[in-house]
Amino acid sequence: MHLSAENLAARRGEDLIFSNVSFGLEGGDALVLTGRNGSGKSTLLRVVAGLLRQEKGRVTFTGADGDSDRLPGEASHYLGHRNAMKYELTVAENLTFWKAFLGDMPGGAGLGIEAAADAVGLADITHLPFGYLSAGQQRRIAFAKLLVAHRQIWILDEPTAALDTSADQLFTDLISAHQKKGGIVLAATHQPLGLNNVREMRMTGFAGVSEGVWG
């Protein structure tokens, strides 16, 4: 399995946000984007997820079965700043919708609704409307969406926003488990996620990017 970006450039409106961004990730790898606000982290994630069109360059994905015809966005979960849940529906109804809508990609199977809620520590509240939950609980349930349908790539934009320290560790464990199963992680964050087998790419906007590794 391989995800690659070659010489990507992207605009926001008339402004060129970044250019000449390239990386390659194999199964089990994680790449964390860091940098100031406005440097292009979220834009790059959306380009890889297929939500924004790049100005130039290309993103390609080859599955474990050697299939390279599938778009990277089709093999990805995208968790953005918003949780993508209906406030008036219950937690169970929201997760049931996403499980049916997304379905499983070849190579794995998602968890059941209650099992996914339990994995994020909220098994006892699936009967409640999503809008009743605290910001931290809502973020946990948004993360549970990644667990109900199998995808090889997780694209995460500030995944630990609104979470306390204990929830941070829970998310780190779930992301690490995805890596151990051969999954790929691409994340933007202002703080280390505590992952193994991770590289860092520091986004600097139009000035370019520099790569390093957390020690």
C-alpha positions in Angstrom: 0.0 0.0 0.0 1.4 3.4 -1.0 0.1 7.0 -0.8 2.2 9.6 -2.7 2.0 13.3 -3.4 4.2 14.8 -6.2 4.9 18.5 -6.5 1.6 19.6 -5.2 0.5 23.3 -5.3 -2.8 24.7 -4.2 -4.6 28.0 -4.1 -7.1 29.5 -1.7 -9.0 32.0 -3.8 -6.4 33.9 -5.8 -3.6 33.2 -3.4 -1.1 30.4 -3.9 -0.9 28.8 -0.5 1.9 26.3 -1.0 3.9 24.7 -3.9 6.3 21.8 -4.6 5.0 19.6 -1.7 5.9 15.9 -2.1 5.8 12.9 0.2 5.4 9.1 0.1 3.8 6.9 2.7 3.7 3.1 3.0 1.3 1.0 5.1 1.9 1.7 8.8 3.4 5.2 8.2 2.2 8.5 9.7 3.0 12.0 8.5 2.2 14.9 10.8 1.9 18.4 9.3 2.9 21.3 11.6 3.3 25.0 11.1 1.5 28.3 11.8 -2.1 29.0 11.0 -2.5 29.8 7.4 0.5 27.8 6.3 -1.5 25.4 4.3 -1.9 22.3 6.6 -5.7 22.1 6.2 -5.5 22.9 2.5 -3.1 20.1 1.9 -5.2 17.6 3.8 -8.3 18.6 1.7 -6.3 18.2 -1.5 -5.2 14.7 -0.6 -8.8 13.8 0.5 -10.1 15.0 -2.9 -12.1 17.8 -1.4 -10.1 20.6 -3.1 -8.5 20.6 -6.5 -4.8 21.1 -6.6 -3.2 23.8 -8.8 -0.6 21.4 -10.0 0.9 18.0 -9.1 -0.9 14.8 -8.3 -1.9 12.5 -5.5 -1.9 8.7 -6.1 -2.8 5.6 -4.1 -2.0 2.0 -4.6 -3.8 -0.5 -2.4 -2.5 -3.6 -0.8 -4.0 -5.6 -3.7 -1.9 -3.6 -6.2 -5.0 -1.6 -7.4 -3.9 1.9 -8.4 -7.1 2.9 -10.1 -8.9 4.0 -6.9 -8.7 7.7 -6.0 -7.0 8.5 -2.7 -10.1 10.1 -1.4 -12.1 6.9 -1.9 -9.7 5.0 0.3 -9.7 7.8 3.0 -11.5 8.9 6.1 -11.4 12.7 6.5 -11.9 14.2 10.0 -12.0 17.9 9.7 -12.6 20.7 12.2 -16.3 20.1 12.0 -17.7 16.8 13.3 -20.0 16.0 10.3 -22.9 14.9 12.6 -26.6 16.0 12.7 -27.3 17.6 16.1 -31.0 16.5 16.2 -30.2 12.8 15.5 -29.0 10.5 18.2 -25.4 9.3 18.4 -26.6 5.8 17.2 -28.5 7.3 14.3 -25.6 9.4 13.2 -23.1 6.5 13.3 -25.6 4.2 11.6 -25.9 6.7 8.7 -22.2 6.9 8.2 -21.7 3.1 8.5 -24.3 2.6 5.7 -23.2 5.5 3.6 -19.5 4.8 3.6 -19.5 1.0 3.7 -16.2 -1.0 4.0 -13.4 -0.8 1.6 -11.7 -4.2 0.7 -9.3 -5.5 3.3 -11.1 -4.9 6.5 -14.4 -4.4 8.3 -15.7 -1.6 10.5 -17.0 -2.0 14.0 -20.6 -2.1 15.0 -22.2 1.1 16.4 -22.0 0.1 20.0 -18.5 -1.3 19.7 -17.3 2.0 18.0 -18.9 4.1 20.7 -17.3 1.9 23.4 -13.9 2.3 21.7 -14.1 6.0 22.3 -15.3 5.6 25.8 -19.0 6.6 25.2 -20.9 3.3 24.9 -23.6 4.4 27.3 -24.8 7.6 25.5 -25.6 6.4 22.0 -29.3 7.0 22.7 -28.8 10.7 23.3 -29.1 13.4 20.5 -25.7 14.4 19.3 -26.4 18.0 20.1 -26.8 17.2 23.8 -23.2 16.1 24.1 -20.3 18.3 25.3 -17.7 19.5 22.8 -15.3 16.7 23.9 -17.9 14.0 23.7 -18.9 15.2 20.2 -15.3 15.0 19.1 -15.0 11.5 20.4 -18.2 10.4 18.5 -16.8 12.1 15.4 -13.8 9.9 15.7 -16.0 6.8 16.2 -17.1 7.5 12.6 -13.7 6.4 11.5 -14.2 3.0 13.2 -17.6 2.0 11.8 -16.3 1.8 8.2 -13.0 0.5 7.0 -10.6 2.8 5.2 -6.9 2.4 4.6 -6.1 6.1 5.0 -7.0 8.4 7.9 -6.7 12.1 7.2 -7.1 14.0 10.5 -7.2 17.8 10.9 -6.5 18.8 14.6 -8.0 15.4 15.7 -7.5 16.1 19.4 -9.2 19.5 19.5 -11.6 20.0 22.5 -10.2 16.9 24.2 -8.7 16.4 27.7 -5.5 14.6 28.4 -7.1 11.2 28.9 -9.0 11.4 25.6 -5.7 12.5 23.9 -4.2 9.2 24.9 -7.3 7.2 23.8 -7.0 8.8 20.4 -3.3 8.1 20.2 -4.0 4.4 21.0 -6.7 4.2 18.3 -4.5 5.8 15.7 -1.6 3.6 16.6 -3.8 0.5 16.3 -4.7 1.7 12.8 -1.0 1.9 11.9 -0.3 -1.5 13.3 -3.0 -2.9 11.0 -1.1 -1.4 8.0 -3.1 1.8 7.8 -1.7 5.2 6.8 -2.2 8.4 8.8 -1.9 11.9 7.6 -2.6 14.5 10.3 -2.3 18.2 11.0 -1.7 19.3 14.6 -0.2 21.9 16.8 0.9 19.3 19.4 2.7 15.9 19.2 0.3 13.0 19.0 2.7 10.5 20.6 2.7 8.2 17.6 5.4 5.7 16.5 6.8 5.5 13.0 5.9 9.1 12.3 7.5 11.9 10.2 6.9 15.6 10.5 6.5 18.0 7.6 6.6 21.6 8.7 4.4 23.7 6.4 5.6 27.3 5.8 3.1 28.4 3.2 4.3 29.7 -0.1 7.9 29.7 1.2 7.9 25.9 1.0 8.2 23.1 3.5 10.9 21.3 5.5 10.9 17.8 6.7 12.1 16.4 10.0 11.4 13.8 12.6 10.2 14.2 16.2 12.9 12.9 18.5 
